[in-house]
Amino acid sequence: TNVALESFVGDQFFAGFTASNWDRPNAHRILSWSLSTDTLPVDPPADEIRIVSSSINVNEAAGFATIELIRTGDVSDAATVDYRTLDQSAQAGQDYTSVDSTATFLANESTIDVLVPIIDDNDAEPTESFTFQIDNPSGADLGVPSSTTITIFDNEQPLPSYANFQNQSGIKTNGGASIAGDALQLTSAATFQTGSAFFDTAISINGDTSFQSEFSFEMTGGSGASGADGILFVLQNSAGAEGALGRGGSGLGYDGIGNSIAIELDTWKNGWDVYSDEVGVVASGDIKNQLAQAQSPVNLNSGDVYHAWVDYDGSSDTLSVYVSQDSTKPSTPVVQTNVALESFVGDQFFAGFTASNWDRPNAHRILSWSLNLETPDVDPPGGIDAISIADSTITVFENDGFATVQLVRGGDLVGAATIDYQTFDQSAVAGEDYTTTNNTATFDPNESTIDILIPISDDDETESTEAFTFTIDNPSGSDLGVPRTATITIIDDEQPLPNYSDFQNSAGLVTNGGASILGDKLQITNDAVFQTGSAFFDTAIDIDSDTSFQTAFSFEMTGGLGTGGADGILFVLQNSDEGPDALGRVGSGLGYDGIGNSIAIELDTWQNAWDQYNDEVGVVADGDIQNQLAQVKAPFNLNFGGVYYAWVDYNGTSDTLSVYVSQDSTKPTAATLQINVELDQYVGDQFYAGFTASNWDRPNAHRILSWSLNLETPIDPPVNPSGDVVGITVASGYVQPTAIDWSPDGRNMYVAEKSGIVKVVRDGNQLTTPVIDISNVVNNVADRGLLDIAIHPDLQNNPYLYLLYAYDPPEVYDNQGDAFAGPDKRGNRAGRLMRVELS
């Protein structure tokens, strides 16, 4: 909006924030804030005509390529622009039909679609492209982009697409490679072997060809985390074709495969490698011919399933590699480099994988794989021209000497650049806990990182975790990026903390009630009735409002009544009067009831009246098992007698408590439960950490097998959905319903049927009269029909319903009985998007 600031505040202002609570309170917090007095001009949109997209992909069988022209600025009068097509690798008359004409924008018209016919032939061809450009505008200026590259994907080219390898059709395995169940195993976990597997059809390319490939993989068994060597994703045009196989036992199975380029996922650091876990690009059948190298973001050799994506943009020659622990593609590549694919492989490639084992073997397996020839969205190497801090949270120990803050400059590094930086106290105080820093960092030309060292003071006092802030601002020669603030957490080195891989050495533990050390296990209760036990670390851990922690433990609930037993285990933080000797009431409340000034994580195996689930993960407080702050259903049966794993993370900056549980020792990506609590509001300035459990008349033995706790700050994770799934029928009787949408007020539910009818359920009641019936123009055959509908999000002011469908034109009724040209028949049809106005 337009306002005259001075007319409201006069010649100065105080800047800040306000909030309030009435009877429905929330905590309202500001997590970061900056303000500058730089002028930010807002220009009106230019009066111009341009093409919406500078690159368009189309399948050869699509019939047309659609180029959208858009006009901005003053559209009150008519305007025109000339357009034409120009050959690149695609040839007019063979691959598409040339167009050369003028587009006319009527008054108040802002978009025009130009259709360029695409020719579908029966030849297997590489990806081809041509140019569409606009010029000679009248009534408006020529905007940017004024040209677009249209890429045609051949529909005769077979491509790899394997959700798994139960059906191995199209895969050629060589050497030690084989199909193992539904996995493509490149090597087993035996020594001195090499394996490769390639898609058996060569993929034709030219200088414009792009591709995107995705695969999941695991390296496991054999020597495990100390094993070798790794997996390569290979594009090659060697004399071996789909049977290509590298030299035995070495070079990741790649050495000797010529006319090639490969992505390495390398788990062993040789003399030519920079990292132990390395993601890189190698070429020409020589594992030492490394074009790019980067540290892997994950431990490739952990035995877990990982995911990789390889994108190549043929227009910019940009090769990008992404690696992740889950199936969500990261936004930032691990490696990005410029290569001309055609210069390595020529006019075609065979795509596949290689691996090898020497004397430290692992099994190397591909679990899924797909490849397409679409152009990826790729940011140019270097990214945004800005200076930022590499990490927004940094943890150091008091005796480390220094905290290292890395500044990163991205984008254009040709000239020099500077940035100011300084520190600010939080709970850590300059002069007592660290040395204040206030200076300017200078990046020389082509310099991308600078490390700032902040001295940390080491004293002999036992203190809580403390933190201070490091900020950057006032850049010169570059922009200010994000993050621009880092929180540096100092962990006291005088504070003893629990760290038990098992409990053969139980020093530092206090056991109470029925708790005892049983071999190498901490048994909170045995499997007898009517008992309570607790165990706490004997040293209180000092905290303040900024303190964070991470704890991990493994546990079992077994014996006694087995899966019919009770009650469960609690991980407890407490500052009660009894200290490490705290013990709850006998036989009930999971051994927790009565332990005040506390908060606890419950792993509950019995559903009482106050519980929602039989197997429950929850948060309780104040020594009252019924005072439940959060409850979710456990993702598995906690009472099944197996060994299970739990992690509890608390971020003192965001006050986020996250709980994870798993059936194996790998910490899940998403938390089982997450809640916001202020830890110091429950326990004060210290806590004793430990466990409680109890048995009534359905006993189980409750045991802790390992436990560790540190004061490092965790990253707040995503959270798994929880609770029970309940199906409810709200409307029925539809014939092939294809789409649903709602009016913004929630009263109308619109349901589309494939035949072309849209019905409405209003306030839960099915209306007898359809909203619209367009079945006479819908081509309803096979997977065609009325495929989707949408209601305008501002329905009150824009009362529109949009319908997307396969279109039967009027002339179909002149061809009744024709198997292709008649109504609802299989001949070629166009898709149509129609807007109708609702009453």
C-alpha positions in Angstrom: 0.0 0.0 0.0 1.0 3.6 -0.3 1.6 5.5 2.9 3.5 8.7 3.8 5.6 7.3 6.7 6.6 10.7 8.0 2.9 11.7 8.4 2.5 8.8 11.0 5.8 8.9 13.0 7.2 12.4 12.4 11.0 12.7 12.1 12.1 9.4 13.8 10.7 6.1 14.9 11.5 3.3 17.4 11.3 -0.1 15.6 10.1 -3.3 17.4 7.3 -5.8 17.9 4.3 -6.3 20.1 2.0 -9.2 20.9 -0.6 -10.1 23.4 -2.6 -13.1 24.8 -6.2 -13.1 26.0 -7.7 -16.5 26.9 -6.3 -18.5 24.1 -2.6 -18.0 24.6 0.4 -18.7 22.4 4.0 -17.9 22.9 5.1 -15.3 20.3 8.8 -15.2 19.5 11.0 -13.3 17.0 13.9 -15.5 15.9 15.8 -13.1 13.7 15.5 -9.4 12.6 17.3 -6.9 10.4 16.4 -3.5 9.1 18.1 -1.2 6.7 17.4 2.3 5.4 18.4 1.5 1.8 15.9 2.7 -0.8 14.0 -0.1 -2.5 12.4 1.3 -5.5 9.4 -0.5 -7.0 9.1 0.0 -10.8 5.8 -0.6 -12.5 5.8 -3.6 -14.9 7.3 -2.7 -18.3 5.0 -2.3 -21.3 6.5 -5.2 -23.3 5.8 -8.5 -25.0 8.0 -11.5 -24.1 8.0 -15.4 -24.2 7.0 -16.9 -20.8 9.6 -19.7 -20.8 13.1 -19.7 -22.4 13.0 -23.6 -22.7 10.2 -25.9 -23.6 10.1 -29.7 -23.6 7.7 -31.6 -25.8 7.3 -35.3 -26.7 7.4 -36.2 -30.4 3.8 -37.7 -30.0 2.4 -34.5 -28.4 1.1 -33.1 -31.7 2.0 -29.5 -30.8 4.5 -27.4 -28.9 2.7 -24.5 -27.1 4.6 -21.2 -26.7 2.9 -18.7 -24.4 3.4 -15.0 -25.2 2.7 -12.6 -22.4 2.1 -8.9 -22.5 2.7 -6.7 -19.4 2.3 -3.1 -18.5 -0.4 -1.0 -20.2 -2.6 -3.4 -22.1 -5.4 -1.0 -22.9 -4.6 -0.8 -26.6 -3.9 -3.5 -29.2 -0.3 -4.6 -29.9 1.4 -7.0 -32.3 4.7 -9.0 -32.4 6.2 -11.1 -35.2 7.3 -14.7 -34.5 9.1 -17.4 -36.4 10.9 -20.8 -36.0 14.6 -21.5 -36.8 16.3 -24.9 -37.2 18.8 -26.2 -34.7 19.3 -30.0 -34.6 15.5 -30.4 -35.4 14.7 -29.7 -39.0 11.5 -28.0 -40.3 9.5 -30.4 -42.4 11.1 -33.5 -40.8 10.7 -32.9 -37.1 8.3 -29.9 -36.9 6.3 -27.6 -39.1 7.8 -24.2 -39.5 5.8 -21.1 -38.4 6.3 -17.5 -39.5 3.5 -15.1 -38.6 2.3 -12.2 -36.4 0.5 -12.4 -33.1 -2.1 -9.7 -32.3 -2.9 -8.8 -28.7 -6.4 -7.3 -28.5 -7.0 -4.5 -26.1 -6.8 -5.8 -22.5 -5.5 -9.2 -23.7 -2.4 -10.3 -21.9 -1.6 -13.8 -23.2 -1.5 -15.6 -26.5 -0.6 -19.2 -27.2 1.2 -20.1 -30.4 1.0 -23.7 -31.5 3.9 -25.2 -33.5 3.1 -28.6 -35.0 5.4 -31.5 -34.1 6.0 -34.3 -36.6 5.8 -37.9 -35.2 7.8 -40.4 -37.2 8.8 -44.0 -36.6 12.6 -43.4 -36.4 14.6 -43.8 -33.2 16.4 -40.4 -32.9 18.3 -38.4 -30.4 16.8 -35.5 -28.6 16.4 -32.6 -31.1 15.6 -28.9 -30.7 14.7 -25.8 -32.6 14.3 -22.1 -31.8 11.2 -19.9 -31.6 11.7 -16.2 -31.5 9.8 -13.0 -31.5 10.7 -9.5 -32.9 9.3 -6.3 -34.5 6.8 -5.4 -31.8 4.2 -2.7 -32.4 2.3 -1.1 -29.5 4.7 -2.5 -26.9 8.4 -3.0 -26.4 10.3 -6.3 -26.9 10.8 -8.1 -23.6 13.1 -10.8 -22.4 13.2 -13.7 -23.2 12.5 -13.0 -26.8 13.5 -16.6 -27.9 13.0 -20.1 -26.5 14.5 -23.4 -27.3 12.0 -26.2 -27.9 13.3 -29.7 -27.2 11.7 -32.7 -28.9 11.9 -36.0 -27.1 11.8 -39.1 -29.3 9.0 -41.5 -28.4 10.8 -44.5 -30.0 13.9 -44.3 -27.6 13.6 -47.0 -24.9 14.9 -45.7 -21.5 15.6 -47.4 -18.1 12.8 -47.4 -15.6 13.1 -49.9 -12.7 11.2 -49.4 -9.4 13.1 -52.6 -8.6 14.8 -55.4 -10.5 12.4 -58.3 -10.2 11.9 -57.7 -13.9 15.4 -57.3 -15.3 14.4 -57.0 -18.9 16.8 -54.6 -20.7 19.6 -55.0 -18.2 22.9 -56.7 -19.2 25.0 -58.0 -16.3 28.7 -58.6 -16.6 31.5 -60.1 -14.5 30.3 -60.6 -10.9 27.1 -58.7 -11.4 23.7 -60.5 -11.0 20.1 -60.0 -10.0 19.8 -60.8 -6.2 16.1 -60.9 -5.3 14.8 -57.5 -6.5 18.2 -55.8 -6.4 20.8 -55.4 -9.1 23.9 -56.6 -7.3 27.1 -55.4 -9.0 29.4 -57.4 -6.6 28.7 -59.7 -3.7 30.6 -59.3 -0.4 33.5 -61.5 -1.7 37.1 -60.3 -2.4 38.8 -59.7 -5.7 35.9 -59.2 -8.1 34.4 -56.7 -10.6 30.9 -56.3 -11.9 29.0 -54.1 -14.3 25.5 -53.7 -15.6 24.2 -51.6 -18.5 20.9 -50.9 -20.1 21.1 -52.9 -23.3 20.0 -50.2 -25.7 22.3 -47.3 -26.6 20.8 -43.8 -26.1 21.3 -41.5 -29.1 22.5 -37.9 -28.2 23.7 -34.7 -29.8 25.2 -31.5 -28.4 21.8 -30.4 -27.0 20.8 -33.6 -25.2 20.0 -33.4 -21.5 19.1 -36.1 -19.1 17.9 -36.8 -15.5 18.7 -40.0 -13.8 17.8 -41.2 -10.3 18.8 -44.4 -8.4 18.9 -45.8 -4.9 21.7 -48.0 -3.7 23.3 -49.7 -0.7 26.9 -50.9 0.1 26.7 -53.4 2.9 27.9 -56.8 4.3 31.5 -58.0 4.1 33.8 -55.6 5.8 30.9 -53.2 6.6 31.9 -49.6 7.5 35.6 -50.4 6.8 34.9 -51.9 3.4 35.5 -50.7 -0.1 35.4 -49.6 -2.9 32.2 -47.9 -4.1 29.8 -47.6 -7.1 30.0 -45.7 -10.3 27.1 -44.5 -12.5 28.6 -44.7 -16.0 27.8 -43.3 -19.4 30.0 -45.0 -22.0 30.4 -45.7 -25.7 33.2 -48.2 -25.6 33.8 -51.1 -27.9 32.4 -53.4 -25.1 29.0 -51.7 -25.5 26.5 -53.1 -23.0 29.0 -55.8 -22.1 31.7 -53.4 -21.0 33.6 -54.5 -17.9 36.6 -52.8 -16.2 39.8 -54.4 -14.9 39.3 -57.0 -12.1 39.2 -56.1 -8.5 40.2 -52.4 -8.7 39.3 -49.0 -10.1 35.6 -49.4 -8.9 35.2 -51.7 -12.0 35.6 -48.7 -14.3 39.3 -48.6 -15.3 39.6 -49.5 -19.0 36.1 -48.5 -20.1 36.9 -45.9 -22.8 34.8 -43.1 -24.3 33.1 -42.5 -21.0 32.3 -40.3 -18.1 31.2 -41.5 -14.7 29.9 -40.4 -11.3 31.7 -42.0 -8.4 30.3 -42.8 -5.0 33.7 -43.8 -3.5 34.0 -45.3 0.0 37.8 -45.7 0.2 40.5 -43.0 0.2 43.3 -43.8 -2.2 46.3 -41.6 -2.9 44.5 -39.7 -5.6 41.3 -39.1 -3.5 40.6 -36.1 -1.4 38.0 -37.6 0.9 37.2 -41.0 2.5 33.5 -40.7 1.4 33.7 -39.0 -1.9 31.3 -37.9 -4.6 33.1 -37.2 -7.9 33.2 -37.1 -11.6 35.8 -39.2 -13.5 36.4 -39.8 -17.2 37.9 -41.8 -20.0 38.0 -45.1 -18.2 40.6 -43.9 -15.6 39.5 -43.6 -12.0 42.4 -41.2 -11.4 41.2 -38.8 -14.1 39.0 -36.8 -11.7 37.1 -33.8 -13.1 35.5 -32.9 -9.8 35.5 -34.1 -6.2 33.4 -33.3 -3.1 32.9 -34.7 0.4 29.8 -36.9 0.5 27.0 -35.5 2.8 26.4 -39.0 4.1 28.5 -42.0 5.2 28.2 -44.0 2.0 29.6 -47.1 3.7 27.1 -47.3 6.6 25.1 -50.1 5.1 22.0 -47.9 4.8 19.9 -47.2 1.6 20.8 -43.9 0.0 19.5 -42.0 -3.0 21.3 -40.3 -5.8 20.3 -38.0 -8.7 22.4 -37.1 -11.7 21.2 -34.2 -13.9 22.8 -33.0 -17.1 21.7 -29.8 -18.9 22.8 -30.0 -22.5 22.2 -26.3 -23.2 24.6 -25.1 -20.4 26.7 -28.3 -20.2 26.1 -28.4 -16.5 26.4 -31.8 -14.7 24.9 -31.9 -11.2 25.0 -34.7 -8.6 22.8 -34.9 -5.6 23.0 -37.5 -2.7 20.6 -37.9 0.2 19.6 -40.3 3.0 16.0 -40.2 2.0 14.0 -40.2 -1.3 13.6 -36.4 -1.3 15.9 -34.7 -3.8 18.0 -32.0 -2.1 17.9 -28.5 -3.4 21.7 -28.2 -3.6 24.0 -30.5 -5.5 27.0 -32.1 -3.9 29.0 -31.7 -7.1 28.4 -29.4 -10.0 30.7 -29.1 -13.0 30.7 -28.2 -16.6 31.4 -30.9 -19.1 30.5 -31.4 -22.8 28.9 -34.8 -22.7 29.2 -35.4 -26.4 33.0 -34.8 -26.3 33.4 -37.9 -24.0 30.9 -40.4 -25.5 30.2 -39.2 -29.1 26.7 -39.6 -30.5 25.4 -42.2 -28.1 25.9 -43.8 -24.7 25.2 -47.0 -22.8 24.1 -46.1 -19.3 24.7 -48.3 -16.2 26.9 -49.0 -13.2 30.2 -50.6 -12.2 31.8 -51.7 -8.9 34.7 -53.8 -7.6 36.1 -55.4 -4.5 39.8 -55.9 -3.6 40.6 -57.3 -0.1 38.0 -55.2 1.9 34.8 -56.3 0.2 31.3 -55.0 0.4 28.2 -56.0 -1.6 27.3 -53.1 -4.0 23.6 -53.1 -5.0 21.3 -50.8 -7.0 17.8 -51.0 -5.7 15.9 -48.8 -8.2 16.9 -46.7 -11.3 15.2 -44.4 -13.9 16.5 -42.1 -16.6 14.7 -39.6 -18.8 15.9 -37.1 -21.4 14.2 -34.0 -19.9 16.1 -30.8 -19.2 16.6 -30.3 -15.5 16.3 -27.1 -13.6 19.9 -26.2 -12.8 21.3 -23.1 -11.1 24.7 -22.0 -12.5 27.8 -23.1 -10.6 28.6 -20.7 -7.8 25.0 -19.8 -7.1 23.9 -16.4 -5.8 26.5 -13.6 -5.6 26.4 -13.2 -1.8 28.4 -13.7 1.4 26.9 -15.9 4.1 27.9 -18.0 7.1 28.4 -21.6 6.3 26.5 -22.9 9.5 23.9 -21.1 11.6 24.7 -23.3 14.7 28.2 -24.1 15.9 29.1 -26.2 18.9 32.5 -26.1 20.6 33.9 -27.5 23.9 35.3 -25.1 26.4 38.8 -26.6 26.0 38.8 -26.4 22.1 40.6 -23.1 22.2 38.7 -21.5 19.3 35.4 -21.5 17.7 35.8 -21.5 13.9 33.2 -19.6 11.8 33.4 -20.1 8.1 32.3 -17.3 5.8 31.3 -18.4 2.2 31.2 -16.3 -0.9 29.2 -17.6 -3.8 28.5 -16.4 -7.4 30.9 -14.1 -9.3 34.3 -14.1 -7.5 36.2 -12.0 -10.0 36.5 -8.9 -7.8 37.4 -8.4 -4.2 34.7 -8.2 -1.5 34.5 -7.3 2.2 32.0 -8.1 5.0 31.9 -6.8 8.6 31.5 -9.2 11.5 31.0 -9.0 15.3 30.0 -11.1 18.3 27.2 -10.4 20.8 26.6 -11.9 24.3 23.8 -14.3 25.1 24.3 -16.5 28.1 28.0 -16.6 27.3 29.7 -13.3 28.3 32.7 -11.8 26.5 35.8 -11.6 28.7 34.6 -14.6 30.8 33.6 -17.2 28.3 35.0 -16.0 25.0 37.0 -13.1 23.5 34.8 -10.5 21.7 35.5 -10.1 18.0 34.6 -7.1 15.8 36.4 -6.7 12.4 36.2 -6.8 8.6 36.9 -9.9 6.5 38.3 -9.3 3.0 37.8 -11.8 0.2 40.5 -11.6 -2.5 39.5 -12.2 -6.1 38.5 -15.9 -6.7 38.6 -16.5 -2.9 35.4 -18.3 -1.8 35.9 -19.1 2.0 37.4 -17.3 5.0 37.7 -18.9 8.5 37.2 -16.5 11.5 38.7 -17.8 14.8 37.0 -16.7 18.0 39.0 -17.5 21.2 37.1 -19.6 23.8 38.1 -19.2 27.5 38.6 -22.4 29.5 38.1 -22.1 33.2 37.9 -24.7 36.1 34.3 -24.0 37.0 31.4 -26.4 36.4 29.0 -24.4 34.3 25.9 -24.9 32.2 25.9 -24.8 28.4 26.3 -21.2 27.2 26.0 -19.4 23.9 26.8 -16.2 22.0 26.0 -14.8 18.6 28.2 -14.1 15.6 26.7 -11.8 12.9 27.8 -10.4 9.5 26.6 -7.2 7.8 27.7 -4.2 5.6 28.9 -6.2 2.6 30.9 -4.5 -0.2 31.4 -6.0 -3.6 28.8 -8.7 -2.9 25.3 -9.1 -1.5 24.5 -10.2 2.1 23.4 -13.9 2.0 21.7 -16.2 4.5 22.4 -17.3 7.1 23.9 -14.1 8.3 23.8 -15.0 12.0 25.3 -18.0 13.8 24.7 -19.2 17.4 27.9 -20.5 19.0 27.3 -22.9 21.9 30.0 -23.6 24.4 29.9 -27.0 26.2 31.6 -27.0 29.6 34.4 -29.5 29.8 34.1 -29.9 33.6 30.5 -31.3 33.3 30.5 -35.2 33.5 27.9 -36.8 31.2 26.5 -40.3 30.8 28.2 -42.4 28.2 27.5 -46.2 28.4 27.9 -48.5 25.4 26.8 -51.1 27.9 26.7 -51.3 31.7 29.5 -53.7 32.6 31.1 -50.6 34.1 28.2 -48.8 35.8 30.3 -46.1 37.5 28.3 -42.9 37.9 24.9 -44.6 38.1 22.6 -44.7 41.2 20.1 -47.6 41.2 17.0 -47.4 43.4 14.1 -49.7 44.4 14.1 -52.8 42.2 16.7 -51.5 39.8 20.1 -53.3 39.4 22.9 -54.1 37.0 22.2 -57.4 35.3 25.4 -58.5 33.4 25.9 -55.7 30.9 22.4 -54.3 31.2 20.7 -51.8 33.5 17.6 -53.5 34.7 15.0 -51.1 36.0 12.6 -53.9 37.0 12.7 -57.6 36.7 9.6 -59.6 35.6 8.1 -59.9 39.1 4.9 -58.2 40.2 4.4 -55.1 42.3 7.7 -53.3 42.1 9.2 -50.0 41.1 12.8 -49.1 40.0 14.8 -46.1 39.0 18.3 -45.3 37.9 19.9 -41.9 37.6 23.3 -40.5 36.6 24.8 -39.4 40.0 25.9 -35.9 38.8 23.4 -33.1 38.3 23.7 -31.4 34.9 23.6 -27.6 35.1 21.4 -25.8 32.6 19.9 -22.4 31.7 17.2 -21.3 29.2 19.6 -21.9 26.2 20.7 -25.4 27.1 20.3 -28.1 24.5 20.9 -31.8 24.7 20.8 -35.0 22.7 20.4 -38.5 24.2 20.3 -41.9 22.7 19.5 -45.3 24.4 18.6 -48.8 23.5 16.1 -50.8 25.6 14.1 -54.0 25.8 10.8 -55.0 27.6 10.7 -58.8 27.8 10.0 -61.8 30.0 7.0 -62.1 32.3 3.8 -61.8 30.5 5.5 -60.9 27.2 3.3 -59.0 24.8 0.5 -59.0 27.4 2.7 -57.4 30.0 3.1 -53.8 31.3 3.9 -51.0 32.0 6.8 -49.4 30.2 9.9 -47.2 30.6 10.3 -43.5 31.2 13.4 -41.4 30.4 13.3 -38.7 33.1 14.9 -35.3 33.7 14.2 -34.3 37.3 15.4 -31.9 40.0 13.4 -33.3 42.9 14.6 -33.1 46.5 15.7 -36.8 46.4 18.3 -36.0 43.6 19.7 -39.2 42.1 17.9 -41.3 44.7 14.4 -40.3 43.4 11.9 -43.2 43.3 8.3 -43.1 42.3 5.3 -44.8 44.0 5.5 -48.6 44.2 4.0 -50.7 41.3 2.2 -47.9 39.4 2.7 -44.8 37.3 5.7 -46.3 35.5 7.8 -45.6 38.6 7.4 -41.9 37.9 4.5 -40.7 40.0 5.7 -38.5 42.9 9.0 -37.3 41.3 8.5 -33.6 41.3 10.2 -30.8 39.3 10.5 -33.1 36.3 9.6 -33.9 32.7 9.8 -37.4 31.1 9.5 -39.3 27.9 7.2 -42.3 28.2 7.5 -45.5 26.2 4.2 -47.0 27.5 3.0 -50.5 26.8 -0.4 -50.6 28.6 -3.5 -48.5 27.8 -4.9 -46.9 31.0 -7.9 -44.7 31.0 -5.8 -41.6 30.4 -3.9 -43.1 27.5 -4.9 -42.9 23.9 -3.0 -46.0 22.7 -1.8 -49.4 23.8 1.8 -48.7 22.6 2.3 -45.0 23.2 5.2 -42.5 23.0 4.4 -39.4 25.1 5.7 -36.6 27.2 4.5 -36.3 30.9 5.5 -33.8 33.6 5.5 -32.8 37.3 5.7 -36.4 38.6 2.2 -37.2 37.4 1.8 -39.9 34.7 -1.6 -38.5 33.9 -0.2 -35.0 33.2 0.3 -35.7 29.6 1.8 -32.9 27.4 1.8 -35.0 24.2 0.8 -38.5 23.1 1.3 -40.4 19.8 0.9 -44.0 18.8 4.2 -45.8 18.7 5.2 -46.9 15.1 5.7 -50.5 16.3 4.9 -52.9 19.2 7.1 -51.7 22.0 6.2 -54.9 24.0 7.4 -57.5 21.5 10.5 -58.5 23.4 13.0 -57.1 20.8 15.8 -54.6 21.3 14.6 -51.1 20.3 16.2 -47.7 20.0 15.2 -44.2 21.2 16.6 -40.7 20.7 15.5 -37.6 22.6 16.7 -34.2 21.3 16.1 -30.8 22.9 16.9 -27.6 21.1 17.2 -24.9 23.8 17.1 -22.1 21.2 13.7 -23.1 19.7 12.5 -25.0 22.8 11.7 -28.0 20.6 11.7 -31.5 22.2 11.8 -34.3 19.6 11.5 -38.0 20.2 12.5 -40.8 17.8 12.0 -44.5 18.1 13.2 -47.3 15.8 13.5 -51.0 15.5 17.2 -50.6 14.4 20.1 -48.5 15.4 19.8 -46.0 12.6 18.2 -42.7 13.8 15.2 -41.9 11.6 15.1 -38.7 9.6 11.6 -37.7 11.0 10.7 -37.6 14.7 7.9 -39.8 16.1 6.8 -36.9 18.4 7.6 -33.2 18.7 6.5 -30.6 21.2 7.6 -27.2 22.4 8.5 -27.0 26.1 10.7 -24.7 28.1 12.9 -27.2 30.0 14.1 -24.9 32.7 10.4 -24.1 33.6 10.1 -27.8 34.7 13.5 -28.6 36.3 15.0 -25.2 37.2 18.8 -24.7 36.8 19.8 -28.4 36.8 18.5 -31.9 36.2 19.4 -35.5 37.1 18.9 -37.7 34.0 17.8 -41.4 34.1 15.1 -43.9 33.9 12.1 -45.3 35.8 9.8 -48.3 35.4 7.3 -50.3 37.4 5.2 -53.5 37.4 1.7 -54.1 38.8 0.1 -57.5 38.2 1.2 -58.0 34.5 5.0 -57.8 34.8 7.7 -57.4 32.3 11.5 -57.0 32.8 12.5 -53.4 31.7 16.1 -53.0 30.7 18.4 -50.3 29.3 21.2 -51.7 27.1 23.1 -48.6 26.2 22.9 -44.8 27.0 24.7 -41.6 26.1 23.9 -37.9 26.5 25.6 -34.8 25.3 24.9 -31.1 25.4 25.1 -30.3 21.7 22.4 -28.5 19.9 20.3 -30.6 17.5 18.6 -29.6 14.3 14.8 -29.5 14.6 13.6 -32.4 12.4 10.4 -33.0 10.4 7.7 -35.1 12.2 6.0 -38.3 11.2 2.2 -38.2 11.0 0.7 -40.1 13.9 -2.6 -41.4 15.2 -5.2 -43.7 13.7 -6.4 -43.5 10.2 -10.2 -43.6 10.0 -12.2 -43.8 6.8 -15.5 -41.9 6.5 -17.9 -42.0 3.6 -19.2 -38.5 3.0 -20.9 -39.2 -0.4 -21.3 -42.2 -2.6 -23.0 -43.5 -5.8 -20.6 -41.9 -8.2 -19.6 -43.4 -11.6 -15.8 -43.2 -12.0 -15.2 -40.0 -10.0 -12.0 -38.4 -11.1 -11.6 -35.2 -9.1 -12.8 -33.3 -6.0 -12.6 -29.6 -5.1 -14.2 -27.4 -2.4 -15.6 -23.9 -2.3 -13.5 -21.6 -0.1 -16.2 -21.6 2.6 -16.1 -25.4 2.8 -19.8 -25.8 2.2 -19.7 -27.2 -1.4 -17.8 -30.3 -2.4 -17.6 -30.6 -6.2 -17.2 -34.1 -7.6 -16.3 -34.7 -11.2 -17.3 -37.9 -13.0 -15.1 -39.2 -15.9 -18.1 -39.0 -18.3 -18.3 -35.2 -18.0 -20.7 -34.6 -15.1 -19.9 -32.4 -12.1 -22.1 -32.9 -9.0 -22.1 -31.1 -5.7 -22.5 -32.0 -2.1 -23.7 -29.0 -0.2 -23.5 -29.0 3.6 -23.1 -32.7 3.5 -26.1 -33.4 1.3 -25.9 -34.6 -2.3 -27.9 -32.3 -4.6 -30.0 -34.0 -7.2 -29.2 -31.7 -10.1 -25.6 -31.7 -11.4 -23.7 -28.4 -11.5 -22.9 -29.1 -15.2 -23.1 -31.9 -17.7 -20.6 -31.6 -20.7 -20.6 -35.3 -21.5 -21.6 -34.5 -25.2 -18.2 -32.9 -25.7 -16.1 -35.2 -23.5 -14.1 -38.0 -25.2 -14.8 -40.7 -22.6 -12.8 -43.7 -23.5 -9.9 -45.7 -21.8 -8.0 -43.1 -19.7 -9.6 -40.1 -21.3 -12.6 -38.1 -20.0 -13.2 -35.3 -17.6 -9.8 -35.5 -15.7 -9.7 -32.6 -13.3 -11.7 -29.6 -12.0 -10.8 -26.6 -10.0 -12.7 -23.9 -8.1 -11.4 -20.3 -8.2 -9.9 -19.6 -4.7 -11.7 -16.3 -4.6 -15.1 -17.7 -5.6 -17.2 -14.8 -4.3 -15.5 -12.3 -6.6 -14.6 -14.8 -9.4 -17.4 -17.4 -9.6 -15.5 -19.7 -11.9 -15.3 -23.5 -12.3 -12.4 -24.8 -14.5 -12.7 -28.2 -16.3 -9.9 -30.1 -18.0 -11.0 -32.9 -20.4 -10.3 -34.8 -23.6 -12.4 -33.0 -26.2 -14.9 -34.6 -28.7 -15.5 -31.9 -31.4 -18.9 -31.6 -33.1 -17.7 -33.5 -36.2 -17.5 -36.7 -34.2 -21.3 -37.0 -34.5 -20.9 -37.1 -38.3 -18.9 -40.3 -37.8 -21.2 -42.5 -35.7 -20.0 -46.0 -35.6 -16.4 -45.2 -36.7 -13.9 -46.9 -34.3 -11.7 -43.8 -34.2 -13.6 -40.7 -35.4 -16.9 -41.4 -33.6 -18.1 -40.1 -30.2 -16.1 -41.5 -27.3 -13.8 -43.4 -29.7 -10.0 -43.8 -29.6 -8.9 -41.5 -32.4 -6.6 -38.6 -31.8 -8.2 -35.9 -29.6 -7.1 -32.6 -28.1 -7.2 -31.6 -24.5 -9.4 -28.7 -23.5 -9.4 -26.4 -20.5 -12.8 -24.7 -20.1 -13.9 -22.0 -17.6 -17.6 -21.7 -16.7 -19.3 -19.1 -14.5 -21.3 -20.5 -11.6 -24.6 -19.0 -10.5 
